Amino acid sequence: MSQKKDIDYQAVTARQKEVWATGDFHEIARQNIVMAEALCAAVDPHGGNRVLDIACGSGTAALVAARRYCEVAGVDYVPTLVERAKRRAAAEGFDVDFRVADAQALPFQDASFDVILSVYGVQFAPDQERAASEMLRVCRPDGRIGLATPISKGWSGDFFATIAKYMPPPPGINPPLRWGTEAGLDELLGAGTSSIDSEECTALQYYRSVDHAVDVFLNYFGPAIRASSASSEKARDSLRRDLHEVFSRYNRALDGTAVVENRYLLTVATRA
């Protein structure tokens, strides 16, 4: 899937940054811990390995690697999330190199890292080819790239499709779900890797109820907040109903709470 050459990626990135800075993604990222743990287990960085968490948010995957005594860096383009990541690292006594930076322009030299990680992060960079190229550039030969990626089927696909109904993505931009396909991964990483291995995995998200789950996303998740605030009162009510239906569809709890089943793609690629 090729991208249009006349897209102003700088402008798209600036608008996207504003969206993701809305709310507090840390409240959402707490549900990603299980994915970060599974990803690190699959990539298996060892003590002393140089690890980079791209689009790190509040540092969830970076801290998993730091607990293995790796030398860790993390980048995100939302300053408040980077500050939260620094506070979390300090609370655990880790010296992690967290920086405000864009996945499409990483501030590191070639082959700087043994391991690259990203949990629902780099996949949202608008210039996917550039982000993939940067990821490959900073990974050393025979280094490992680990991705936890939303896929089209299941909760993630339905959730992001619902948000897109009320806040359509910029024209010409490839969807993040491209990273969750074999063809997309081959297009983005194939030329720079010697192997790409993926498997579908399950992560469970826990909430007090389906209503609570919807409230969490409408109060803290930037894209959902923007989709709601840009809509009329009637559309806002419709968005809430649609999100309630999506969370209910994947709720596995039978006691009135919510245990939402999310399917994602776990990928480990080896740098050529």
Order of alpha helices (4+ residues) and beta strands (2+ residues): alpha-alpha-alpha-beta-alpha-beta-alpha-beta-beta-alpha-beta-alpha-alpha-beta-alpha-alpha-alpha-beta
